[in-house]
């Protein structure tokens, strides 16, 4: 499922910049969109960190008066023109420190946000594949048929193995798109349940690390081997996914 709201709308809601109608629409959207709820939680966490950083304090009356003079304010002549260039004379060390903390905290939060977004895309891809006619582009239990099928369709060749003897028969494969890039998807079965194994090469901006979790009733298991990323998604238990992972990566 794709999110109908852009990151700009999320920030607008967080900053209170949306009108009443748009804000109400977004609040209804939050009830069904874990990705947007997660983004808001990260923004709120970042704001709390900045507030607790002790890098800001209330300006004294004397400091306010000094700034007013530097900006050209004159209480006796309210119509006096302000020289905008005098802003450069305002002491800004505190502001610089706050900005530095903001970007440092953002650097810590951003990888988690990207990971959550890509995980959500993988789960959405799994759900789409369960629709009639979307599961496989090549239907075969023969790994020697499925693996060559990807040749020329991707810039890498995914490892393909049938695990029928271990209870995870290969059913086929297809191409999918995650994070704007083509990925390989191998389909395995487990007691009448479908398991998607997504495979893609590591990229320079890739910040994902090995992890697992559950979302919308589906479990996922993500790991790295060499230069490749792997992610298993299914409604089977995490124990089943770990068993398949151990077969894929002995």
N, C-alpha and C positions, 0 to 999 in steps of 0.2 A: 504494500500500500504506500502510495506516495503522499508526501505532506503538501497540503494546499497553501500553506503559508510560507513566505520567504523568510530568511534570516532577518531581513530588515523589519518585517512585521513583529518578529519575536522581540527584537531590541526595542521597537516602538512601544510594544505593550509593557515591557519591563520599565521603560522610562516614562510611562504615562502619556505618550504622545498620540495614541489612537483615539479617535472619537468614540462616543458611547456605543454606536452601532457596531463599529469594527471591533471594539474591545469585547463586546458581548459575543460576537461571532468567534473571536479567538478563544474566549473562555470555554465555549462549547466545544471547540476543537481540542482544547487541552484534555478534555475528558476521555478522548480516544487516541491521543497522540503521545506516546511515551517519549518520543524523540524531543518534542518541544518542551515537555515537562522537564526533561533532563537538562536541556539548555537553560531554562529559567532557573533551575536549582543551582547550576554552575555559576550563573551570573550573580545570584543572591549570595552564594558562598564567597565569590570574589569581592563583592561589596563589603561583606562582613570582615574579610581579611584586611581590606584597606582601612576600614573604620577602626579596627583594633591595632593598626600599625603605629598609632601615636605619632603620625607624621603631620597631623593638622592640629591647629589650636585656634581659639577664638581671637580675632584681631583686637588689640587694645584701642581705646578711643584715640590715643596719641598717634598710633599707626594709621588709623582711618583718616585722621586729620592730615597727616603727612601725605597720604595717597591722594586725598582730595586736592591738596595744593599742587602736587606734581601733575595732576590731570587738568589743572586749570579751573577747577570749580571755585566759584566765589559766591558765598551766600548773599552778599550784598548786591551782586550783579548776576542773577541767574541766567541771563541771556548770553553770557559770555561764551564764545566758541571754544570748544575743547580741542587742544592740539593732540591728535591721535598718536603722533610719534612719541609722546611722553610716556606712553605705556611701556616703552623699552626701559624706562628708568625705574620701573616698579621692581623691588626685590622679589625674585622668583625662585629662590632656592627651595622653599617648601613645596612649590608646585612641581618642580623638577623631580624632587624626591618621590612625591606621590605618583607621578607618571611612571617613574622607574619601577616602583613597586607594582603598579598596575600591569605593566608589560611583563614583568617577571612572573607574576601570578598567572597572567594569561598564557604564558609559555608552558606553565605546568598544567593548566586546564585544557588547553587546545588538543593535546594528544588524546585525552580521555573523550573529548567531544567527538573527534574524528573517529575514534574506535567505536563509540556508540552509534554514530551515523552509519558506518560501514556495516556493522553488525545488523542494524535495522534493515539495510538494503539486502543483505544476504538472507535474512528471514523472509522479507517480502518476495525475493526471488524464489525461495522454496515454496511459498504459498502460491505464487503464480504458476509454478510448475505443476501443481496438483490439479489445475484446471484441465478439462478434457483437451487433448491434442497438444499440450504444452510441455509434457514431461521429457520426451526424448526426440532428438533429431536423428539419431542412429539407434535402432533397436537391435540389441544382440547381447547374448551372454558370453560371447567369445571375446576375450581381451585383445586377441590378435586382429579382430575386426574393428573394435571400438577405437583403439589407439591410432591406427593409421588414418582413421576418418578425420582426426583433428589436424593431420598434416596439411599445411598450407592455409589453414583457417585461423591459426594463432601464431604468434611469434615465439612459441615454445611448444614442446610436446609433453603433455601431462603423463605421469606414470599411471598405467592402467593394469589392475590385477583383479581376477575373479576370486572371491572368497566363498564360493558355494559350499565347500566342504566344512567351513567354519560357521556356516549359518548366515552368511551375508552374500547372497548371489548377486552378481553384476547383471543389470538389466539394460544398460545402454548409456548414452551420453548426449550432450547437447552443448551449444554455445549459449552463454548468458552474458549480461552486462552488469558490472558492479563498480561503483565509484567512477563511472564514465569509461571503463575499460572492459574489453572482452575477457571473459574467464571461461575455463573449462568446467563443466558440471558432469560428474559421473553419478549414475543412479544405482543405488543398491537397495535390496529389499531385506526386511527383517520381520518375520512373522506377520506378513500382509501389510506392513508399514513401509513407507518410502523414506529413504535417506538420500539426501543430496550431499555430495562431496564436491565443494568448490575448490578449484586450484588456480593460482595465478602467480606470476613471478614477482619477487620483491621489487619495489620501485623506490626511487630516491626519497620521495616524500612519505613513504610508508612508515607509520609510527605504531602499527599494531603489534601487540605482543601476545604470547600464549595466554589464553583465558577461556572461560566457559561460563555459561549462564542460561537463563530461561527468559522468554518473552512471548506473550500472547499464546501461551500453551505449547511453545516449541522450545526445544533445547538446542544449544549450539556449543561447539567445541572448536577452538581455533589454535593453531600452532604453526611453527616454522620449521622447515627442514632444508638445509642448504640455502639456496636462493629462492625457494618456493614457499608460498603460503598455502595452508590447507584449512578448510572450515567445513565441519560436518553439521548439518541442520536436519532435524527430524522431530517427530512427536514421540519417538521412543525414548527410553530413559537415558540419562547421562552415562549410566553404567554400560549400556549397549554401545553408545558412541565411543566411550573410552576403549571398549573391547575392539571395535573396528579400527580405531586409531592405532592401537598396539599392533594390529595386523598390517596396517599400511606402513607404520614406522616401527619395525621390530627393534 
